[in-house]
Amino acid sequence: MTKMVAAILGSNILGGNTDKLLKEAIRGVEDAGCTVERINAAHINVHACMQTFGCMFEPRCAIEDGFDKYFNILKKADGVIVASPVMTYGVPGALKSFIDRCQPFYMAKYYRKQPFIKPDHAKIRKMLFICIGGMDKDDIFVGPTLTMKAFSDIIDAKYSDELLQNDMDTIGNIEKKPEVLAAAYEKGFALGKGIVDARQE
Ligand SMILES: Cc1cc2nc3c(=O)[nH]c(=O)nc-3n(C[C@H](O)[C@H](O)[C@H](O)COP(=O)(O)O)c2cc1C
């Protein structure tokens, strides 16, 4: 059994605050005994969905730009972490395109009623969402969280945990908040441990 977690970075900035939190979550997942396939969504040139609706009839996207490699990672994964900054009350464009390109999961599940993820696997698959925003407001996570809950439903990875940190414009560097980094590690560990335990049953 693979015990693999897909870890998707939504920030354009490698080494930034979102990345630092994702790295801690990944460390937790690995310490729990899982492997990680990391995807830097802003650095893989994912084309936007073109709404040709090829995936209504075929179990794949019609756009041939190499996205199937990431699509297959998502199919295989036992868990998913998405780490993203808030951008204009949503998620960054590249991450949103990545999510939209997962429409073949939606069509397989809801239109053709032939989901890619078998029920036994779906029982295991969970999603952790890490999100940070610059503003000191509570509502900045409403849009990103709704998008992520829809994504989790589409790919059959239950939205099971989240780590939301606002006020990053004041905080500046997330390393000033060791408790938040620790929470990312712990949530990553819990996700990984859940997979290891489920695979042992
Ligand atoms: C184009 C853009 C739009 C943004 N929109 C929002 C927003 O609507 N609400 C918010 O709280 N922060 C917003 N931010 C701030 C980022 O969420 C914040 O700087 C975050 O810490 C970036 O994390 P990163 O450096 O890891 O990418 C925006 C930043 C950019 C660049």
PDBQT file of the ligand as one rigid body, heavy atoms in Angstrom, charges set to zero:
ROOT
HETATM    1  C1  LIG A 301      -2.877  39.644  -5.546  1.00  0.00    +0.000 C 
HETATM    2  C2  LIG A 301      -3.026  39.487  -4.070  1.00  0.00    +0.000 A 
HETATM    3  C3  LIG A 301      -4.292  39.516  -3.521  1.00  0.00    +0.000 A 
HETATM    4  C4  LIG A 301      -4.457  39.369  -2.143  1.00  0.00    +0.000 A 
HETATM    5  N1  LIG A 301      -5.724  39.396  -1.637  1.00  0.00    +0.000 NA
HETATM    6  C5  LIG A 301      -5.901  39.250  -0.302  1.00  0.00    +0.000 A 
HETATM    7  C6  LIG A 301      -7.208  39.267   0.249  1.00  0.00    +0.000 A 
HETATM    8  O1  LIG A 301      -8.221  39.410  -0.425  1.00  0.00    +0.000 OA
HETATM    9  N2  LIG A 301      -7.336  39.124   1.601  1.00  0.00    +0.000 N 
HETATM   10  C7  LIG A 301      -6.251  38.968   2.414  1.00  0.00    +0.000 A 
HETATM   11  O2  LIG A 301      -6.425  38.823   3.629  1.00  0.00    +0.000 OA
HETATM   12  N3  LIG A 301      -4.998  38.958   1.911  1.00  0.00    +0.000 NA
HETATM   13  C8  LIG A 301      -4.785  39.094   0.586  1.00  0.00    +0.000 A 
HETATM   14  N4  LIG A 301      -3.513  39.081   0.063  1.00  0.00    +0.000 N 
HETATM   15  C9  LIG A 301      -2.360  38.928   0.985  1.00  0.00    +0.000 C 
HETATM   16  C10 LIG A 301      -1.798  37.498   1.066  1.00  0.00    +0.000 C 
HETATM   17  O3  LIG A 301      -2.804  36.576   1.410  1.00  0.00    +0.000 OA
HETATM   18  C11 LIG A 301      -0.690  37.464   2.125  1.00  0.00    +0.000 C 
HETATM   19  O4  LIG A 301       0.325  38.379   1.777  1.00  0.00    +0.000 OA
HETATM   20  C12 LIG A 301      -0.108  36.080   2.349  1.00  0.00    +0.000 C 
HETATM   21  O5  LIG A 301       0.642  36.134   3.534  1.00  0.00    +0.000 OA
HETATM   22  C13 LIG A 301       0.803  35.635   1.190  1.00  0.00    +0.000 C 
HETATM   23  O6  LIG A 301       1.418  34.404   1.522  1.00  0.00    +0.000 OA
HETATM   24  P1  LIG A 301       2.675  33.860   0.679  1.00  0.00    +0.000 P 
HETATM   25  O7  LIG A 301       3.740  34.901   0.798  1.00  0.00    +0.000 OA
HETATM   26  O8  LIG A 301       3.063  32.581   1.307  1.00  0.00    +0.000 OA
HETATM   27  O9  LIG A 301       2.208  33.673  -0.729  1.00  0.00    +0.000 OA
HETATM   28  C14 LIG A 301      -3.320  39.219  -1.301  1.00  0.00    +0.000 A 
HETATM   29  C15 LIG A 301      -2.043  39.185  -1.878  1.00  0.00    +0.000 A 
HETATM   30  C16 LIG A 301      -1.883  39.337  -3.244  1.00  0.00    +0.000 A 
HETATM   31  C17 LIG A 301      -0.500  39.294  -3.821  1.00  0.00    +0.000 C 
ENDROOT
TORSDOF 0
